[in-house]
Amino acid sequence: MRHSSVSRLASIACLTTVVLTAQFELAAAFPFPFNLNGLHSSQNSSSTNEREQSQAPRSVRIRVRRTIARETGIPASRLRVVTVTEQTWQDGCLGLGGPAELCTTALVPGWRVTVTDGSQTWIYRTDSTGQVIRQESQTGQTALPEEVSDRILAAASRESGIPVERLRITYAEEKTWDGCLGIETGTAMCPQIAIFGWRVVVFGNGKSWVYHSNGDGSEIRLNRFATASLDGVRFLSGLTAPLEDQVLFRSTASGDIAGYTYETVLLKSGQVIRSLLRADQSTFSPHIHQVSKAQVQQFEKLLQRFQAFDRLSYASGQPTADAITITLTSQTGTTQYVDFVANQLPPDLLAIVQAWGAIVAS
């Protein structure tokens, strides 16, 4: 088992780019939600019988906190369960099934769990034991105003041709943009002014769109570079260690059950350093090789688009307990994806991943 895990991580490191974060609690397997409810959706999909939090199984609260910690990189110790209510969900998908998902029709007893880290709030649905966990919504300290939500959904409907009622906002966060709302047009310089606004993920028909808006939603722009045919697009909230000045790019890859982590670093000089870390934080001797100046320059050109994916994570909506999570960091941003969805990444990000794989394998 250990040998196969190492081989798989090494293969990912060479072929698709590699990055892993030691913040994961690898022992807790969890399903990504196939479909997420909008931030303004109603709760009519279940019957509710509120119960004191202390009466809910401790294992349910622990599993939900571990799930959030694993997805976000936020230590579980910083997460606090605010409320737990007993629920009876309408189907085996806990009322959150997607249009292409087969859900059992039997009623499922379970829980609705609200968790916060003091700045963000997550709502999860579980079965009675916490073995099945799905995310209902996530919000920051300030909820997305309904007027902004309606305007963004209307824009997404026009862009996609999908009726508004079949679209939902799955994530929203406050942002401070430049004069271009964080999306350069390529025709003019962006005014260096601070504009309060929002970054929002809209999901519908198996596809996710990332929108940027100003504060009241009167100006909305689609981040076309970040759009993906996935239901697992979300925001990263955990902190990532910044790169040192001499480092151009870094990738880490971790997952499975062996507890190994690959870290690969590209220096601006063209030196590539690959390190395999054990679960006990001890290291193997790093592998070092050199790539040409031309390769470095070509890769730098691709990285000009990397900021469009900053703090975005791409994952599958289907349960993938043995998934390898890859975190990529440049001088301008950080993004993350799960190995199973590499071929479904946005084209510009996929081009970066493929070029990085070539550099690592050369």
C-alpha positions in Angstrom: 0.0 0.0 0.0 2.7 2.4 1.0 4.7 1.7 -2.2 1.7 2.2 -4.4 0.8 5.5 -2.7 4.4 6.8 -3.3 4.3 5.7 -6.9 1.0 7.5 -7.5 2.2 10.7 -6.0 5.5 10.5 -7.9 3.5 9.9 -11.1 1.4 13.0 -10.5 4.5 15.0 -9.7 5.9 14.1 -13.1 2.9 14.2 -15.3 0.5 16.8 -14.1 2.2 19.0 -11.5 2.3 18.5 -7.9 1.5 20.0 -4.7 0.2 19.0 -1.4 -0.6 20.6 1.8 0.3 19.0 5.1 -2.7 20.7 6.7 -5.0 17.9 5.6 -6.4 15.4 8.0 -5.8 12.5 5.7 -7.5 9.9 7.9 -10.9 11.5 7.5 -12.3 10.6 4.0 -15.1 12.9 2.9 -17.3 13.5 -0.1 -17.3 16.8 -2.0 -20.9 17.9 -2.6 -22.2 17.1 -6.0 -24.5 20.1 -6.0 -24.7 23.1 -3.6 -27.7 25.1 -2.6 -27.7 28.9 -3.3 -27.0 31.3 -0.5 -30.6 32.5 -0.7 -32.4 29.1 -1.2 -35.1 28.0 1.1 -35.0 25.0 3.4 -38.2 23.3 2.2 -36.4 20.1 1.3 -36.6 18.7 4.8 -38.7 18.5 7.9 -37.0 20.0 10.9 -37.1 19.0 14.6 -34.7 21.2 16.5 -32.6 19.4 19.2 -30.0 20.7 21.6 -26.5 20.6 20.1 -25.2 18.5 23.0 -27.6 15.7 22.1 -26.2 15.3 18.6 -23.5 12.6 18.2 -20.0 13.9 18.8 -18.8 12.0 15.8 -21.0 14.1 13.5 -19.6 17.4 14.8 -16.0 16.1 14.5 -16.5 14.8 10.9 -18.0 18.1 9.7 -15.2 20.1 11.3 -12.6 17.7 9.7 -14.3 18.0 6.4 -14.1 21.8 6.5 -10.5 21.7 7.7 -9.5 19.4 4.9 -11.2 21.5 2.2 -10.0 24.9 3.4 -6.7 24.3 5.2 -8.2 26.0 8.3 -7.1 24.1 11.4 -10.0 22.2 13.0 -9.2 23.7 16.3 -10.2 27.1 14.9 -13.7 25.8 13.8 -16.6 26.1 16.2 -20.0 24.3 15.8 -22.6 27.0 16.3 -25.9 25.0 15.9 -27.0 21.5 15.1 -30.6 20.7 14.2 -32.1 17.3 13.6 -33.5 16.9 10.1 -35.2 14.4 7.9 -33.9 14.8 4.4 -36.1 14.0 1.4 -33.6 11.6 -0.3 -30.2 9.9 -0.2 -28.5 13.0 -1.6 -29.7 15.0 1.5 -31.8 17.2 -0.8 -28.7 18.5 -2.6 -28.6 16.2 -5.6 -27.6 17.5 -9.0 -29.6 17.0 -12.3 -27.5 14.1 -13.4 -27.2 12.4 -10.0 -29.3 9.4 -9.0 -30.6 9.8 -5.4 -32.4 7.2 -3.4 -36.0 8.3 -2.6 -36.1 7.0 0.9 -36.3 9.6 3.7 -32.9 10.0 5.5 -32.7 11.1 9.2 -29.8 13.4 9.8 -28.4 16.8 10.9 -27.9 20.3 9.7 -24.7 21.7 11.1 -23.6 25.3 11.2 -19.9 26.0 11.7 -17.8 29.2 11.9 -14.2 30.2 12.2 -15.2 33.7 13.3 -15.1 35.2 9.8 -16.9 32.7 7.6 -19.8 30.4 8.2 -20.5 27.0 6.6 -23.7 25.0 6.6 -23.5 21.2 6.1 -26.0 18.4 5.9 -25.3 14.9 7.1 -27.0 11.6 7.7 -27.6 10.4 11.2 -24.0 9.2 11.8 -22.1 11.8 9.7 -20.9 9.2 7.2 -22.6 11.1 4.4 -21.7 14.9 4.4 -22.7 17.5 1.9 -22.2 21.3 1.9 -25.3 23.4 1.7 -23.7 26.9 1.7 -20.8 29.1 2.7 -20.9 32.8 3.5 -18.4 35.3 4.8 -19.1 37.8 7.6 -21.3 39.8 5.3 -23.9 38.0 3.3 -24.2 38.7 -0.4 -27.0 41.3 -0.8 -30.1 39.9 -2.5 -30.0 42.7 -5.1 -26.4 41.8 -6.1 -27.3 38.1 -6.1 -30.3 38.7 -8.4 -28.2 40.8 -10.8 -25.4 38.2 -11.0 -27.8 35.3 -11.5 -29.5 37.4 -14.3 -26.1 38.0 -15.9 -25.2 34.3 -15.7 -28.5 33.4 -17.2 -27.8 35.7 -20.2 -24.3 34.4 -20.6 -25.2 30.7 -20.4 -28.7 30.6 -21.8 -29.8 28.7 -18.6 -33.0 29.9 -16.9 -32.3 31.7 -13.6 -34.3 29.2 -11.6 -31.8 26.5 -12.7 -28.8 28.5 -11.5 -27.6 28.9 -7.9 -24.9 30.9 -6.1 -22.6 28.5 -4.3 -19.9 30.8 -2.9 -19.6 34.5 -2.4 -16.9 36.6 -0.8 -16.1 40.3 -0.4 -13.2 41.6 -2.5 -11.4 44.9 -3.1 -10.9 45.3 -6.8 -8.9 47.6 -9.1 -10.6 49.7 -11.7 -11.1 46.6 -13.9 -12.7 44.5 -11.2 -9.7 42.3 -11.2 -10.1 41.3 -14.9 -7.8 43.0 -17.4 -9.3 43.7 -20.8 -6.0 43.8 -22.6 -7.0 47.1 -24.3 -6.2 49.6 -21.6 -4.4 50.0 -18.3 -6.6 49.3 -15.2 -7.1 52.4 -13.0 -5.3 51.7 -9.7 -8.2 52.6 -7.5 -9.8 50.5 -4.8 -13.4 49.3 -5.5 -15.3 47.3 -2.9 -17.1 44.4 -4.5 -17.8 40.7 -4.7 -16.4 37.5 -6.1 -19.1 34.9 -6.7 -19.3 31.3 -8.0 -22.5 30.4 -9.9 -23.4 26.8 -10.7 -25.8 25.3 -13.1 -26.1 22.3 -15.5 -22.7 20.9 -14.3 -20.7 24.1 -14.9 -19.3 26.8 -12.7 -18.8 30.5 -13.5 -16.8 33.0 -11.5 -18.1 36.5 -11.5 -16.6 39.8 -10.2 -18.9 42.7 -9.4 -18.8 46.1 -7.7 -20.6 46.7 -4.4 -24.1 47.0 -5.6 -23.9 44.7 -8.6 -24.4 47.5 -11.1 -21.1 46.4 -12.8 -20.5 42.7 -13.3 -17.7 40.9 -15.2 -17.3 37.2 -15.9 -13.9 35.7 -15.1 -13.8 33.6 -18.3 -10.4 32.2 -17.5 -11.7 30.6 -14.3 -14.9 29.0 -15.7 -14.9 25.2 -15.5 -17.2 22.3 -16.3 -17.2 21.3 -12.6 -19.5 21.6 -9.6 -16.7 21.7 -7.1 -15.3 25.2 -7.7 -14.9 27.1 -4.4 -12.7 29.7 -2.7 -9.6 28.8 -0.7 -9.6 30.4 2.7 -6.5 28.9 4.3 -3.2 30.8 4.3 -0.4 29.6 2.0 3.2 30.3 2.8 4.5 33.0 0.4 7.3 32.3 -2.0 10.8 33.6 -1.4 12.1 36.1 -3.9 14.3 33.6 -5.8 11.4 31.1 -6.2 9.3 31.4 -9.4 6.8 28.6 -8.7 6.0 25.9 -6.1 3.7 22.8 -6.2 2.8 20.4 -3.4 0.8 17.2 -3.7 -0.6 15.1 -0.9 -3.4 12.7 -0.2 -4.1 9.0 -0.1 -3.4 7.3 3.2 0.4 6.9 3.3 1.1 10.3 4.6 3.6 11.3 2.0 4.0 14.8 0.5 5.8 15.9 -2.6 7.0 19.5 -2.8 8.5 20.8 -6.1 10.1 24.2 -6.4 11.3 26.1 -9.5 13.9 28.8 -8.9 14.2 31.7 -11.2 17.7 30.4 -12.1 16.0 27.3 -13.6 16.9 24.9 -10.8 14.1 22.4 -10.0 14.1 20.9 -6.5 11.8 18.0 -5.7 11.4 16.8 -2.1 9.5 13.8 -0.7 8.4 14.3 2.9 7.4 11.6 5.2 4.3 11.9 7.5 6.7 12.4 10.4 8.1 15.4 8.6 11.5 13.7 7.9 12.7 14.0 4.3 14.3 12.0 1.6 17.3 13.5 -0.2 15.9 16.0 -2.7 16.2 15.5 -6.4 17.6 18.5 -8.2 17.9 19.2 -11.9 18.2 22.2 -14.2 16.0 23.4 -17.0 16.9 25.9 -19.7 16.5 29.7 -19.5 14.1 29.4 -22.5 11.9 27.0 -20.6 11.8 29.3 -17.6 10.9 32.3 -19.8 8.1 30.4 -21.6 6.7 29.3 -18.3 6.8 32.8 -17.0 4.6 33.9 -19.9 2.0 31.3 -19.1 2.0 32.5 -15.5 0.8 35.9 -16.6 -2.8 34.4 -16.4 -2.2 32.7 -13.1 -3.7 35.5 -11.0 -7.1 34.8 -12.6 -7.2 31.6 -10.5 -6.0 33.0 -7.3 -7.7 31.4 -4.2 -9.8 29.2 -6.4 -10.1 25.4 -5.8 -11.2 22.9 -8.4 -12.6 19.6 -7.2 -15.0 16.8 -8.1 -18.5 16.7 -6.7 -18.3 12.9 -6.4 -16.7 11.3 -3.3 -13.0 10.7 -3.9 -11.5 9.5 -0.6 -8.2 8.6 -2.2 -7.8 11.9 -4.2 -4.5 13.7 -4.4 -4.8 17.4 -3.8 -2.4 19.6 -5.7 -1.7 23.2 -4.6 0.1 25.6 -7.0 1.7 28.8 -5.9 3.3 31.6 -7.9 4.4 35.1 -6.9 0.9 36.4 -7.8 -1.4 33.8 -6.4 -2.4 30.2 -5.3 -4.8 27.7 -6.7 -5.7 24.1 -5.9 -7.2 21.1 -7.7 -7.8 17.4 -7.2 -6.0 15.0 -9.5 -9.1 13.4 -10.8 -10.4 16.6 -12.4 -7.1 17.7 -14.1 -8.5 17.3 -17.6 -11.5 19.5 -16.6 -9.5 22.5 -15.5 -10.0 25.8 -17.3 -7.8 25.8 -20.5 -5.4 28.5 -19.3 -4.8 26.7 -16.0 -4.5 23.3 -17.7 -1.8 24.8 -20.0 0.1 25.9 -16.9 -0.3 22.5 -15.3 0.9 20.7 -18.5 3.9 23.0 -18.9 4.8 22.5 -15.2 4.6 18.8 -15.7 7.1 19.0 -18.5 9.4 21.1 -16.4 9.2 18.6 -13.5 9.7 15.6 -15.7 12.6 17.0 -17.8 
